Each structure stands twice: as C-alpha cells, then as structure tokens.
C-alpha cells in the first residue's frame, strides 16, 4: 500500500488579489483521479489547525474512495515536522511525500511505485506554473520536496528536518536519503505545482520568524527582482549567497551555487586559485553572470586575488547595497600601450 503524506496550513481557500485558489482541494482531487483502482492507498494529512476551509467539511468526499487520516498539529508551522507526523501515522509500506499545492498524474503514481519497489528513492521533478491561469511555467529541476520511498528506508533516515521557517528541509532530507540509497530523478508529465505568490514572506507566513528574518526575506525579494532586471530570461548565473536564497529557480534563470558539487552548495572555496578555477568551469558550463549577494560581500575582501581577477576581466552590470553582478559573457578588451 502507498501512503500519500502531506502537511497543510490554510491552503484550501486562498484569497490572492481577488482570486480564490483551491490549492489543496485541487491536489486531493488529482490524487483521487491519478491512483489506479487496483492500487491500495491512503492519504495522511497533518493539519496545522487550518481555518480557511476546515478539512473535515470537504476532504473525505473529495478523496473518496481513498481513506483519509487527519492529524491535528499545534504550534508554529513546520513542514518537516508535519511530514514526519504523517509518516509515523501512515500504514503503507511505500510513502510518497508531497506538497499540498501539487497536482498528481497516473504517470507519477506508477513511477513512484515502480522506483520505490526497486529500492530506489524517487525524487520526481514537477512543472511549476508561473501565472494564475496556468499557461506558462518551468521545470523545477532543483527542488527536492517530493519523494517516494519504502517505509523501511525512511525509517533508516533522520526524517525530515523540523525547521520552524520556510525552506531548506527538502535539500537536507535529500542529502540524508542520497547517502543511504540509490536516487532516481526525472521530469514527470502531468506533475504540476499550482501557482500561488512566490514571495518568501507569503510562503513563511505561518512559521516562526523574528523581525530580522522578515527583513532578510524582504531584502532577498528585492535582490531577486533586481537580478531579473539585469539578467535576461533564460540565462544562467552563479549565485554567491551562502545558500541563503533557497533552491528555487529565479524566474526561468538557472542559478548555480558557489562552490558547487552536483548542484549542491559545497561551501566557500579554500583559496583564490580554487575560486577562479570554479568560476572558469561554471562559465564553460553555461553560466553567463556571477552575482554576489550582500551576505557574501566579505568574499571580495577575503579572496582578494579572486576579486581582482573578476574586476579586471568582466564588466560590472549592477552594484548596490544588495548585489554585485558581473557579466561573464564578454571580457574586457586589453590594448597594448
């Protein structure tokens, strides 16, 4: 049996700019339609006291004939804790962790069962819609928030990190699982993320946060808006941010962490030579820009030779209190005296 495990806080009736988004009801309906009738399954939901449309008023009817287990959680919203609670209550020998705003397909469910039964951990890639009408979007190649695996494998992990603010738990959970099992990833037709505001403050509105955290979220949002102005859509960039911006693509602009190993942040470079070598490697792999966010400005002092190399080789296209951005597509023309 496969147990679909999710956690939710007020995603049933979301009011955004005069629109009503039925995010979680759409998700549940997609599960009900995607599951083959011969596949035994259940839906386990950790609910953080949602009051926008109480789940007991609609979820059983929408999911029928899939059985539902609802568990009430208290305190600040924690996606990791909610998923762990759901997993511990699940009865299936296979688990599929999903977000409450995802839309599933038959292809996805069949792939989850196939990979998990082959003792792989399956982290499928979904297509995220960029607009309310769901007319455009992008594949989220760097997201690890959805995972299918055997319950026995999950029990060998440390579980989902139980952070009290938005983001980060999926990357850390993926790293834990990948150290214990073979991982499979692929883009899956019909597997979607529904549109909703991408503002970090909106995503984190039910989590525990301090005033300085809210200020950093606003500063990130401002920096991302600035990057979208100076970096044309479709280009790739190196983002020096100490992994603080999260793993989401920046509006159809792929970003590499720096240092980077297998698309993961690998920490600061040990020396200037390594930094320059990695810059050259990523530029050859397609990176067109490198952007330093304010929390990494110290790099420019610490790695003095790297800083000098950048400034003498590539033009600066943006410099302010949030960002320093170099254009890697063209180098300065050096003329002899």
Rosetta blueprint (number, residue, H / E / L):
1 X L
2 X E
3 X E
4 X E
5 X E
6 X E
7 X E
8 X E
9 X L
10 X L
11 X L
12 X L
13 X L
14 X E
15 X E
16 X E
17 X L
18 X L
19 X E
20 X E
21 X E
22 X L
23 X H
24 X H
25 X H
26 X H
27 X H
28 X H
29 X H
30 X H
31 X H
32 X H
33 X H
34 X H
35 X L
36 X L
37 X L
38 X L
39 X L
40 X L
41 X E
42 X E
43 X E
44 X E
45 X E
46 X E
47 X E
48 X L
49 X L
50 X L
51 X L
52 X L
53 X L
54 X L
55 X H
56 X H
57 X H
58 X L
59 X H
60 X H
61 X H
62 X H
63 X H
64 X L
65 X L
66 X L
67 X E
68 X E
69 X E
70 X E
71 X E
72 X E
73 X L
74 X L
75 X L
76 X L
77 X L
78 X L
79 X H
80 X H
81 X H
82 X H
83 X H
84 X H
85 X H
86 X H
87 X H
88 X H
89 X H
90 X L
91 X L
92 X L
93 X L
94 X E
95 X E
96 X E
97 X E
98 X L
99 X L
100 X L
101 X L
102 X E
103 X E
104 X L
105 X L
106 X H
107 X H
108 X H
109 X H
110 X H
111 X H
112 X H
113 X H
114 X H
115 X H
116 X H
117 X H
118 X L
119 X L
120 X E
121 X E
122 X E
123 X L
124 X L
125 X E
126 X E
127 X E
128 X E
129 X E
130 X L
131 X L
132 X L
133 X L
134 X L
135 X L
136 X L
137 X E
138 X E
139 X E
140 X L
141 X L
142 X L
143 X L
144 X L
145 X L
146 X L
147 X E
148 X E
149 X E
150 X E
151 X H
152 X H
153 X H
154 X H
155 X H
156 X H
157 X L
158 X L
159 X L
160 X L
161 X L
162 X L
163 X L
164 X L
165 X L
166 X L
167 X L
168 X L
169 X H
170 X H
171 X H
172 X H
173 X H
174 X H
175 X H
176 X H
177 X H
178 X H
179 X L
180 X L
181 X L
182 X E
183 X E
184 X E
185 X L
186 X L
187 X E
188 X E
189 X E
190 X E
191 X E
192 X E
193 X E
194 X L
195 X L
196 X L
197 X L
198 X L
199 X L
200 X H
201 X H
202 X H
203 X H
204 X L
205 X L
206 X L
207 X L
208 X L
209 X L
210 X L
211 X H
212 X H
213 X H
214 X H
215 X H
216 X H
217 X H
218 X H
219 X H
220 X H
221 X H
222 X H
223 X H
224 X H
225 X H
226 X H
227 X H
228 X H
229 X H
230 X H
231 X L
232 X L
233 X L
234 X L
235 X L
236 X E
237 X E
238 X E
239 X E
240 X E
241 X L
242 X L
243 X L
244 X L
245 X L
246 X L
247 X L
248 X L
249 X L
250 X L
251 X L
252 X L
253 X L
254 X L
255 X E
256 X E
257 X E
258 X L
259 X L
260 X E
261 X E
262 X L
263 X L
264 X E
265 X E
266 X L
267 X L
268 X L
269 X L
270 X L
271 X L
272 X H
273 X H
274 X H
275 X H
276 X H
277 X H
278 X H
279 X H
280 X H
281 X H
282 X H
283 X H
284 X H
285 X L
286 X L
287 X E
288 X E
289 X E
290 X E
291 X E
292 X E
293 X E
294 X H
295 X H
296 X H
297 X L
298 X H
299 X H
300 X H
301 X H
302 X H
303 X L
304 X H
305 X H
306 X H
307 X H
308 X H
309 X H
310 X H
311 X H
312 X H
313 X H
314 X E
315 X E
316 X E
317 X E
318 X E
319 X E
320 X L
321 X L
322 X L
323 X E
324 X E
325 X E
326 X E
327 X E
328 X E
329 X E
330 X E
331 X E
332 X L
333 X L
334 X L
335 X L
336 X L
337 X L
